[in-house]
Amino acid sequence: MRITDMTAVLLAEAIREGKTTAVEATEAMLERIADKDKELNCYVTVDKEGALKQAKQVQEKIEKGELTGSLAGVPVAIKDNLCTEGLLTTCASRILHNFVPAYTAEAVVNLQKAGAVILGKTNMDEFAMGSTTETSAYGVTRNPHNIEHVPGGSSGGSAAAVAAGECFYALGSDTGGSIRQPASYCGAVGMKPTYGTVSRYGLIAYGSSLDQIGPLTKDVRDCATVLEVIASHDDKDSTSLVRQDTDFTKALVEDVRGMRIGIPNDYLGEGLDEEVKTAILQAARVLEEQGAVVERFDLSLVEYAIPAYYTIAAAEASSNLERFDGIKYGYRAEEYTGLHHMYKKSRSEGFGEEVKRRIMLGSFVLSSGYYDAYYLKALRVKALIKKAFDEAFAKYDMILGPVAPTTAPRLGESLADPIKMYLGDIYTIAVNLAGLPGISVPCGQDSKGLPIGMQLIGDCFQEKKLLQAAYTYEQISSRVSDL
């Protein structure tokens, strides 16, 4: 097996056993990026010199026995909205084209402590606002399975890099499905943990009450391993949780007997592509054949999730992006007359169309006279959605459904109709509104050869159940495909 084809866990094992080194793995990955990324554009920044320097330092610690963990020496890609000290962090926006942070995001620090080697920063929708990685100021990322199609978003660069073998695993952020949806489109495993499980310190905020960092990996074992490393309590993040159950790799057991799995009828109705529906129902049958109890049920309020999400997310975005004014850091217009003109021109030139659209929407719903009518009403709907999930989890261990209504659309299709792009998030955004964990696992391909992802949603703090079910499905599927 070539080094670049290995999973993160297998590579770490090979490095520990002396079969290869962190330096060899990093060199192999940098060669792969140089060969593939001109076509795919997964990365905004590749830190070749820094990665090789890190790899040498990590390898020395491994040989001395100072680093023995399950990710030691393994190269990783980081989404470009996670701050990295001394390394350009742009959020794929012109307004941060020259921003080099003085600190590192806590999730990335945890990886560094475990011996990870940072390859660079991956492309994304600008400020994580989009579902296709087409709103980036640094050009579109292409789907490795078919370069005429999008990789999904906003963590499309991370998902495409994993799928193309341009990294062994990656970090993304998920505000309304931005890890799970690109994982589904690219045939990777992607997990959004319970809100507060992973510190948001150093994540450049889009929607603070919705954002959560998570892994994009080649398989479920890698997913559990990475999540175990990045999950931690952090005093620097007021929403960070203290958890004692973050030994996620213990959930990698092939057994779903007695698990109660609910499939919402609302997720299988109008708008869902027939090939996606067939693949999801077939995946459900696989779990049922292994002893899970699978039932259909009605999950209310699904139709209200999209308007509630975009009202809340846009409101929080308009507040969070207020800091990018051309004064403290980032882009500043070259010619202006007076302070207010400088603000206006810098922001107009620095932000892209989709970001400006969401800032305008957020400013509107927070404005006097509309705050009660829109923003407060959306918060009430958010509470009702959480209540609907609570009722569902009183009956079921998890919910199974599609990640997206279709497989990856062609480049340009979604940007032409922003409302259609927003509607594509219908199966993922409620998870963020309710603060729940969710995972996307590959479950087939459509007639064009594009991947289809199955989504498993759990109650708060139930990542282990999701990982166990996902691992069981993955193991059975891999054995079937080997026959």
C-alpha positions in Angstrom: 0.0 0.0 0.0 1.3 3.5 -0.9 1.8 5.9 2.0 -0.8 8.3 0.6 -3.4 5.5 0.5 -3.1 4.8 4.2 -5.6 5.9 6.8 -4.3 8.2 9.5 -4.4 5.4 12.1 -2.5 2.9 9.9 0.1 5.5 9.0 0.7 6.4 12.7 1.1 2.7 13.4 3.6 2.3 10.6 5.6 5.3 11.9 5.6 3.9 15.4 6.9 0.5 14.1 9.6 2.2 12.1 8.2 1.1 8.7 8.2 4.7 7.6 8.7 8.1 9.1 6.8 11.4 9.6 9.2 13.0 7.2 8.6 10.4 4.4 4.8 10.7 4.9 5.0 14.5 4.7 7.2 14.5 1.6 4.8 12.0 -0.1 1.8 14.1 0.7 3.5 17.3 -0.5 4.3 15.6 -3.8 0.7 14.5 -4.1 -0.5 18.0 -3.5 1.9 19.4 -6.1 0.6 16.8 -8.6 -3.1 17.1 -7.9 -3.9 20.5 -6.5 -3.5 22.5 -9.6 -6.6 20.8 -10.9 -8.6 20.5 -7.7 -7.6 23.7 -5.8 -8.1 22.1 -2.3 -5.6 24.4 -0.6 -5.4 28.2 -0.2 -1.9 27.8 1.5 0.5 24.9 1.4 3.3 25.3 4.0 5.9 23.1 2.5 8.9 24.4 4.5 7.0 24.5 7.8 5.5 21.0 7.3 8.9 19.4 6.7 10.4 21.2 9.7 7.5 20.0 11.9 7.8 16.5 10.5 11.5 16.3 11.5 10.8 17.6 15.0 7.9 15.2 15.5 9.9 12.2 14.2 12.7 12.9 16.7 10.1 12.9 19.5 8.6 9.6 18.3 12.1 8.0 18.2 12.7 9.2 21.7 9.4 7.8 22.9 8.0 11.2 23.7 5.1 10.9 21.2 3.3 7.5 21.1 -0.3 8.6 20.2 -2.5 7.3 17.4 -1.9 10.4 15.3 1.8 11.1 15.9 3.6 12.0 12.7 0.5 12.1 10.5 0.1 15.1 8.2 -3.2 17.0 8.5 -5.0 19.8 6.5 -6.7 22.7 8.4 -9.7 24.6 7.1 -8.7 28.2 6.5 -11.0 29.7 9.2 -9.0 28.1 12.0 -6.3 30.4 13.2 -2.7 29.1 13.0 0.1 31.1 14.5 2.5 32.4 11.8 0.5 30.9 9.0 -1.8 32.8 6.7 -5.5 32.5 7.7 -7.8 34.1 5.2 -11.3 32.6 5.6 -11.0 32.4 1.7 -11.8 36.2 1.7 -10.1 39.1 0.1 -10.7 41.1 3.3 -8.3 38.8 5.2 -5.8 38.3 2.4 -2.8 39.2 4.5 -3.9 38.1 8.0 -1.3 36.0 9.9 -2.6 35.2 13.4 -0.5 35.5 16.6 -2.2 32.4 18.1 -3.5 29.0 17.2 -7.0 27.6 17.5 -7.3 25.2 20.5 -8.4 22.3 18.3 -5.2 22.7 16.2 -3.1 23.0 19.4 -4.5 19.7 20.6 -3.5 18.1 17.3 0.0 19.5 17.5 0.3 18.2 21.0 -0.6 14.7 19.6 2.2 15.1 17.0 0.2 16.1 13.9 2.1 17.8 11.0 0.2 20.7 9.5 0.4 20.7 5.7 -1.5 23.9 5.1 -4.9 25.6 5.0 -7.8 24.3 2.9 -10.1 26.3 0.6 -13.7 27.0 1.7 -16.7 29.2 1.0 -15.9 32.7 2.1 -16.3 33.0 5.8 -18.0 29.6 5.6 -21.0 31.1 3.9 -22.0 28.7 1.1 -22.6 25.1 0.3 -20.3 24.5 -2.7 -16.9 26.1 -2.1 -17.6 28.4 -5.0 -17.8 31.7 -3.0 -14.1 31.5 -2.2 -11.9 34.5 -3.2 -9.3 32.0 -4.2 -11.3 30.1 -6.9 -13.5 27.1 -6.8 -12.5 23.7 -5.4 -13.5 20.7 -7.6 -14.9 17.4 -6.6 -12.2 14.6 -7.0 -14.8 12.2 -8.3 -15.8 14.5 -11.1 -14.1 17.8 -11.6 -17.1 19.3 -13.3 -19.0 19.0 -10.0 -18.7 20.9 -6.6 -17.2 19.3 -3.5 -19.9 20.8 -1.3 -19.2 23.4 1.4 -18.3 25.3 3.3 -15.5 22.7 4.2 -15.2 21.7 0.6 -11.4 22.1 0.5 -11.0 19.8 3.5 -13.4 17.1 2.1 -11.9 17.2 -1.4 -8.3 17.0 0.0 -9.2 13.9 2.0 -11.0 12.3 -0.9 -8.2 13.1 -3.3 -5.5 11.8 -1.0 -4.0 15.3 -0.5 -4.0 14.8 3.3 -4.6 11.9 5.6 -7.4 13.8 7.5 -8.6 17.3 7.8 -10.4 19.7 10.2 -13.5 21.5 9.1 -16.2 23.6 10.7 -20.0 22.9 10.7 -22.5 25.7 11.0 -25.4 24.2 9.1 -23.9 21.0 7.7 -20.6 22.3 6.4 -18.7 19.2 7.4 -21.3 16.5 6.8 -22.5 17.8 3.4 -19.1 18.0 1.7 -18.2 14.7 3.3 -21.3 13.2 1.6 -20.5 14.8 -1.8 -16.8 13.7 -1.7 -17.3 10.2 -0.2 -15.5 10.9 3.1 -16.6 10.5 6.7 -17.4 13.8 8.4 -18.7 14.4 12.0 -20.2 17.4 13.7 -19.9 16.8 17.5 -22.3 18.0 20.2 -22.1 21.8 20.5 -19.3 22.6 23.0 -17.4 19.4 22.7 -14.6 21.0 20.7 -13.3 24.4 21.7 -14.3 27.2 19.3 -11.3 29.3 20.4 -9.4 30.4 17.3 -12.3 29.6 14.9 -13.2 32.7 13.0 -16.9 32.9 13.8 -19.8 32.8 11.4 -22.7 31.9 13.6 -21.4 31.6 17.2 -24.4 29.6 18.6 -24.1 27.1 15.7 -20.4 26.7 14.7 -18.6 23.5 15.7 -15.3 22.1 14.6 -15.0 18.5 13.6 -13.0 15.9 11.6 -13.1 14.9 7.9 -11.5 11.5 7.5 -11.1 8.4 5.2 -13.0 6.1 7.6 -14.9 5.9 10.9 -11.9 4.7 12.9 -9.9 7.8 11.9 -13.0 10.0 12.7 -13.2 8.6 16.2 -9.5 8.9 16.7 -9.3 12.6 15.6 -12.4 13.5 17.6 -10.9 12.0 20.7 -7.8 14.2 20.3 -9.5 17.5 19.5 -12.3 17.2 22.1 -11.4 19.1 25.3 -12.6 21.6 27.8 -11.2 25.1 27.2 -11.5 28.0 29.6 -10.9 30.4 26.7 -14.3 29.3 25.2 -17.3 30.1 27.4 -19.4 27.5 25.5 -16.9 24.7 26.0 -18.2 21.7 27.9 -16.5 19.5 30.6 -17.0 15.9 29.4 -15.7 12.7 30.8 -16.8 10.5 27.9 -14.5 11.5 25.1 -12.8 8.1 24.7 -14.6 7.8 21.3 -12.4 5.0 19.9 -14.0 2.6 22.5 -17.2 2.9 20.5 -15.6 1.1 17.5 -17.6 -2.1 18.0 -19.3 -4.0 15.3 -22.7 -4.4 16.9 -26.1 -2.6 16.5 -28.3 -5.3 17.9 -31.3 -3.7 19.7 -30.4 -0.2 18.6 -33.6 1.8 17.8 -33.2 3.8 14.6 -35.9 6.2 13.4 -36.2 7.4 9.8 -38.2 10.7 9.5 -40.9 10.5 6.8 -40.2 14.2 6.3 -36.7 13.4 5.1 -37.9 11.0 2.3 -40.5 13.2 0.7 -40.6 15.8 -2.1 -37.3 17.0 -3.4 -35.2 13.9 -2.5 -33.5 12.4 -5.5 -34.6 8.8 -6.1 -31.1 7.4 -6.3 -30.2 9.0 -2.9 -33.5 7.7 -1.4 -32.7 4.1 -2.6 -29.2 4.2 -1.2 -30.4 5.5 2.2 -33.1 2.9 2.5 -30.7 0.2 1.5 -28.2 1.3 4.2 -31.1 1.2 6.7 -31.8 -2.4 5.7 -28.1 -3.3 6.2 -28.4 -2.1 9.8 -31.7 -3.8 10.3 -30.3 -7.1 9.1 -27.6 -6.7 11.8 -30.3 -6.5 14.5 -31.2 -2.8 14.7 -34.9 -1.9 15.0 -35.7 0.5 12.2 -38.9 2.4 12.0 -40.4 5.3 10.1 -41.8 8.3 12.0 -42.9 11.9 11.6 -40.4 14.6 12.8 -42.3 17.8 12.9 -41.1 21.4 12.1 -38.6 20.3 9.4 -40.1 22.9 7.0 -39.3 25.7 9.5 -35.7 24.8 10.0 -34.3 26.6 6.9 -36.0 30.0 7.6 -35.1 29.8 11.3 -31.5 28.8 10.6 -30.8 31.5 8.0 -32.4 34.2 10.2 -30.3 33.3 13.2 -27.1 32.6 11.3 -27.3 35.8 9.3 -28.0 37.8 12.4 -25.0 36.4 14.2 -22.8 36.8 11.0 -23.7 40.5 10.7 -22.5 41.0 14.3 -19.4 38.8 14.0 -18.2 40.3 10.8 -18.6 43.9 12.1 -14.9 43.7 13.2 -13.6 43.5 9.7 -13.5 47.2 9.0 -10.1 47.9 7.3 -8.7 49.4 10.5 -7.1 46.7 12.7 -6.1 44.1 10.1 -6.9 42.8 6.7 -7.8 44.6 3.5 -8.1 48.4 3.4 -9.3 50.3 0.3 -6.5 52.3 -1.3 -8.4 55.4 -2.1 -11.1 56.9 0.2 -12.3 60.2 1.6 -12.9 60.2 5.3 -13.3 57.4 7.9 -16.9 56.3 7.0 -16.0 56.2 3.3 -13.0 54.0 4.1 -15.2 51.6 6.1 -17.8 51.4 3.3 -15.3 51.0 0.5 -13.0 48.5 2.3 -16.0 46.3 3.2 -17.6 46.6 -0.2 -14.4 45.6 -2.0 -13.2 43.1 0.6 -16.3 41.0 1.1 -17.8 38.8 -1.7 -21.4 38.8 -2.9 -22.7 36.0 -0.7 -21.1 37.4 2.5 -22.6 40.8 1.8 -26.0 39.2 1.1 -26.0 37.5 4.5 -24.7 40.6 6.4 -27.5 42.6 4.9 -30.1 40.0 5.8 -28.7 39.8 9.4 -28.7 43.6 9.8 -32.3 43.7 8.6 -33.6 41.0 11.0 -31.8 42.7 13.9 -33.0 46.2 13.1 -35.6 48.1 15.0 -39.1 47.0 14.1 -38.0 43.7 12.7 -36.2 42.2 15.7 -39.3 40.8 17.3 -40.9 39.8 14.0 -38.0 37.8 12.7 -35.1 37.2 15.0 -37.0 36.4 18.2 -39.5 34.3 16.3 -36.6 32.3 14.8 -35.2 31.7 18.3 -38.6 30.4 19.4 -38.7 28.0 16.4 -35.2 26.9 17.3 -36.5 25.9 20.8 -39.4 24.0 19.2 -37.1 22.1 16.9 -35.0 21.0 19.9 -38.2 19.9 21.6 -39.2 17.8 18.6 -35.8 16.1 18.6 -36.1 15.5 22.3 -39.4 13.7 21.7 -37.9 11.6 18.9 -34.9 10.6 21.1 -37.3 9.4 23.8 -38.2 6.7 21.3 -35.0 6.2 19.2 -31.3 5.9 19.8 -30.6 7.8 16.6 -32.1 9.2 13.5 -31.1 8.0 10.0 -31.6 10.0 6.8 -29.9 11.6 3.8 -27.3 14.3 4.1 -28.4 16.2 1.1 -31.4 16.0 -1.4 -29.1 15.2 -4.3 -25.5 14.2 -5.1 -23.0 17.0 -5.8 -24.4 19.5 -8.4 -22.4 20.8 -11.3 -20.2 23.8 -10.9 -22.2 27.0 -11.3 -25.7 25.5 -10.8 -26.1 26.5 -7.2 -24.6 30.0 -7.4 -27.2 30.9 -10.1 -30.0 30.3 -7.6 -29.0 31.1 -3.9 -32.4 30.0 -2.6 -32.0 26.6 -4.1 -28.5 26.4 -2.5 -30.1 27.3 0.9 -32.7 24.6 0.4 -30.0 22.0 -0.1 -29.2 22.3 3.6 -32.7 21.0 4.7 -31.4 17.7 6.3 -28.4 19.2 8.1 -29.2 22.5 9.6 -31.7 21.3 12.3 -28.8 19.4 13.9 -26.9 22.7 14.5 -30.0 24.5 15.7 -30.5 21.8 18.3 -26.7 21.4 19.2 -26.8 17.7 18.3 -24.0 15.4 17.0 -24.3 14.1 13.4 -22.1 12.0 11.2 -22.0 11.4 7.4 -20.9 8.0 6.2 -20.5 7.0 2.5 -23.4 4.6 1.5 -23.1 4.3 -2.3 -22.9 6.1 -5.6 -25.4 7.5 -8.1 -25.5 6.5 -11.8 -22.9 9.3 -12.5 -20.4 7.7 -10.0 -20.9 10.6 -7.5 -20.9 9.6 -3.8 -24.0 9.4 -1.6 -23.7 9.9 2.2 -25.9 8.6 4.9 -26.5 10.8 8.0 -26.9 9.5 11.5 -28.1 12.0 14.1 -27.9 11.4 17.8 -29.0 13.1 21.0 -26.6 15.4 22.8 -23.4 13.6 24.0 -24.3 10.4 22.1 -21.4 10.5 19.6 -20.4 7.0 20.7 -23.7 5.5 19.5 -23.3 7.2 16.2 -19.7 6.0 15.8 -20.7 2.4 16.7 -23.5 2.3 14.2 -21.4 4.0 11.5 -18.5 1.7 12.2 -20.8 -1.4 12.0 -22.2 -0.2 8.6 -18.8 0.6 7.3 -17.3 -2.8 8.2 -20.2 -4.7 6.7 -20.1 -2.6 3.5 -16.4 -3.1 3.1 -16.7 -6.8 3.4 -19.5 -6.9 0.8 -17.5 -4.8 -1.6 -14.5 -7.1 -1.2 -16.5 -10.1 -2.3 
